[in-house]
């Protein structure tokens, strides 16, 4: 209805009503309905803020002479996911020279975290502390502590560090499973190093398959480099996620961010605190989503399940009778809707335990009993993270060289046709500078073959630490000499 068609008294009431509303807004008195709808985060900040920390890291890095400056595309990749951008320095010294650590360029990073226990356990992202030589935790009251890495799990991007302190403020852990799309949430962190910055928004979606193993919470909360590892908090003051990633085409926030559900993060944290790493199950298949057209063509009907594209030789799947082309629809009775579900369900099975796979094969369902093995990637990542549970023993002679080794797998023994050797599980320090990598096979030390970890450690113990140690190393199908120069 147009205003000119209204009676004079009606127009007068509307005019007065509008004037009153404008006056109320001008005086800072918003309408009651608006006050009810818009959240006030001040109390939440006061309650949660003291338990949120700033994390600074430093790591000595090796830069080849010809590496030059990191290109813009790679820098954008690092910034996009909140990963510290390495300092670039031309003309850095070559690796391998004794005493070069002092002159090596340093990668510095900044992130966030939150305190889980009053005795100093702090949760953050694995990519914030991965490979760091030094981790500094700063509280809101400006106290600083050196932290040690208890464990960092790359596949879930969860890490636990420990500071030596007592009586610290702690967060309240909530139930991420109860979170609803559309509810208000708040983030606290250190974007670009700006400590204790607060941003807010709503949950945009749940169960986003952007993580390898964990379905993530999507929000529109402003997250930028440095927010990584900080808490995502609901209106009850409970942490329901760890801010971990952003989607960006520019390297900065573009309205889409992701958090790791706290329920999954706490499960990972418990394993890290207990053993320094996360133990996951391994099946040995390459799964893929099944399309509606394929499901209908093979008689499956609903497009649900994970189709097996490949079965690894000697794997639990092969031993259990899984075949290429099978569609796995359940694991121990739990439905598999897509390939990601299969990966998560298998990862959650304890190695050595039996799992029942329901597969659809040639028009019929069939149950297969499979004994799940341990995922070697989890073992290696735990070792490389430097967690307490996986750190090399102080007495191991190779530890001083930054080298952790393990026995060969059956597949590696077959590949070497019975020849002796050990497998490199993790490298730092002198070993990294010499060019050794995780997965390399060391065949001999100072011209003496090493048939076991014990033999390897004995030979390293005998080596003259004032001289270069000569290793014969196999990488893929190539054998070469590596000169290991102990630091002085």
C-alpha positions, -999 to +999 in steps of 0.1 A: +000+000+000+014+034-009+019+061+017-003+086-001-033+063+003-030+062+041-051+084+063-035+113+081-036+097+116-020+065+102+008+085+084+014+104+117+017+071+137+041+057+112+062+089+112+063+089+150+072+052+151+100+057+126+113+088+144+113+069+177+133+040+162+158+064+146+162+083+179+166+050+198+194+039+175+211+073+177+211+070+215+226+036+213+194+018+223+188-009+197+154-025+194+147-054+219+143-079+190+177-070+176+193-073+210+180-108+214+193-119+180+228-105+180+252-124+203+275-107+228+310-124+229+325-104+257+319-129+284+332-157+262+364-139+255+369-133+292+363-169+300+382-186+272+408-160+263+433-167+291+436-204+280+445-195+244+482-192+237+505-178+210+531-203+196+563-192+179+586-217+163+621-217+149+638-243+126+672-245+111+668-252+074+691-263+046+690-242+014+709-252-017+730-226-035+708-228-065+674-227-047+670-189-048+639-172-037+607-191-032+583-182-060+551-164-053+529-195-061+546-216-035+545-187-009+508-185-016+504-222-009+521-218+024+500-188+034+468-204+023+470-231+049+485-210+076+519-227+072+549-205+082+567-192+050+604-201+052+629-172+053+646-171+020+683-164+017+704-165-014+739-179-013+732-201+018+761-225+026+759-260+012+749-288+035+774-312+048+800-288+062+808-293+100+796-265+122+773-250+096+742-249+118+751-216+133+750-200+099+721-219+085+689-198+076+661-201+101+624-208+093+603-189+118+566-194+122+537-183+143+505-201+153+481-205+181+470-232+206+450-237+237+457-252+271+441-286+278+453-292+313+466-271+342+499-289+342+508-276+307+495-298+279+487-276+249+469-286+217+477-270+183+480-280+147+508-304+136+518-281+108+525-253+133+552-272+152+563-299+127+600-300+124+606-271+148+638-270+167+624-245+192+588-239+203+579-209+225+544-207+241+533-172+252+503-168+276+479-138+276+496-126+308+529-124+288+546-153+305+567-173+281+577-210+282+598-233+261+577-262+250+586-298+240+567-316+213+549-346+228+536-357+194+524-344+161+501-363+137+503-349+101+473-369+088+449-353+113+470-321+117+468-324+155+498-319+178+504-318+216+532-298+232+541-295+269+552-266+290+566-270+325+541-250+346+512-256+370+479-239+377+474-228+342+440-217+329+423-244+307+396-245+281+363-265+284+361-292+258+326-294+241+309-320+220+315-312+183+289-338+174+262-315+188+272-285+167+246-273+143+248-255+110+239-219+115+250-215+151+273-188+162+309-196+169+340-176+179+377-180+171+407-167+191+442-167+178+472-148+165+466-139+128+498-125+113+512-126+149+485-103+163+480-121+196+446-127+211+426-116+181+389-125+183+367-132+152+332-146+150+308-161+125+285-191+120+290-228+112+285-230+074+285-268+070+297-300+087+314-332+075+334-315+048+358-340+032+387-317+029+409-336+054+425-369+046+410-387+076+388-362+094+355-346+082+360-309+090+337-281+103+332-253+078+326-218+091+327-182+079+348-171+108+378-149+097+408-172+098+443-161+086+479-173+088+487-175+125+452-185+136+461-222+129+459-242+161+436-219+179+401-229+193+367-227+177+343-219+205+305-222+208+282-198+227+285-220+258+322-213+259+332-248+249+359-256+223+343-276+195+372-275+170+408-265+161+410-238+134+432-255+107+426-244+071+412-218+049+400-218+013+417-190-006+427-179-041+447-150-027+464-164+004+441-145+027+407-151+042+379-153+016+349-163+038+355-200+041+375-217+069+377-251+083+382-266+118+391-301+130+362-314+152+373-315+188+360-350+194+384-364+168+412-342+179+409-353+215+410-390+204+443-382+186+456-362+215+451-391+239+472-414+217+499-387+213+501-383+251+502-420+256+528-430+230+539-400+210+521-411+178+488-424+165+485-460+156+462-466+126+449-497+108+460-506+072+440-526+047+459-522+015+434-511-011+430-481-034+394-470-029+373-447-050+337-434-049+311-452-069+289-433-093+252-436-097+255-449-132+280-477-122+259-486-091+228-491-113+247-510-140+261-536-116+229-540-097+240-523-065+212-497-068+221-470-044+254-452-051+270-460-017+302-478-010+339-477-019+349-495-051+383-512-049+406-500-078+437-518-067+448-544-040+483-541-027+503-574-030+508-591+004+484-567+021+457-577+046+431-571+018+448-596-005+452-622+022+415-617+032+402-623-003+394-587-014+395-583-052+397-554-076+362-543-086+347-552-052+325-526-037+330-524+001+297-513+017+303-520+054+332-524+079+321-543+110+285-534+102+292-497+099+280-483+065+305-471+040+290-443+019+321-432+001+359-439-002+367-414+027+344-434+050+364-466+043+397-449+050+385-435+083+368-468+095+399-489+087+422-463+103+402-466+135+407-504+137+434-516+160+463-533+142+461-571+147+423-570+151+400-588+127+375-567+107+345-580+087+342-563+053+308-566+035+316-564-002+293-564-033+308-587-059+292-598-092+257-591-081+258-605-045+269-595-011+297-613+007+314-610+041+352-612+043+373-615+075+404-595+073+432-591+099+441-554+099+478-544+099+495-512+111+498-483+088+535-476+083+529-440+075+516-434+110+548-450+124+571-429+103+552-397+110+553-403+147+591-407+145+596-377+123+575-355+146+599-359+175+572-370+199+583-385+233+568-418+225+589-422+193+621-403+200+653-423+194+667-435+227+694-413+241+718-442+242+714-450+205+747-440+188+729-428+157+708-403+177+737-379+179+738-379+141+701-371+138+694-406+124+667-431+134+665-465+117+643-496+117+644-531+105+635-538+068+600-548+059+594-581+042+588-563+009+621-545+013+639-577+021+625-593-011+635-562-031+671-564-019+670-602-026+682-611+008+710-585+011+714-569+045+704-533+054+683-511+076+655-486+068+658-448+076+628-438+096+636-402+105+664-377+098+675-344+114+708-326+120+739-341+104+719-369+086+696-344+070+725-322+059+742-352+043+711-357+021+696-387+037+658-391+035+631-410+053+627-443+035+663-447+023+679-481+029+714-481+044+734-511+033+767-506+049+786-483+073+823-477+067+824-506+043+808-531+067+774-545+058+747-540+085+721-568+087+700-553+116+694-522+136+716-537+164+745-542+139+740-507+125+742-491+159+773-511+168+790-500+137+781-464+142+794-466+178+828-479+165+831-451+139+856-423+144+834-393+151+862-370+140+861-384+105+836-387+078+814-418+081+809-436+047+774-450+041+762-470+011+726-460+006+699-473-017+671-450-028+645-465-051+666-485-075+698-463-072+727-470-049+751-442-039+777-432-014+766-407+014+793-390+035+780-384+070+799-356+087+792-354+125+787-320+139+815-307+161 
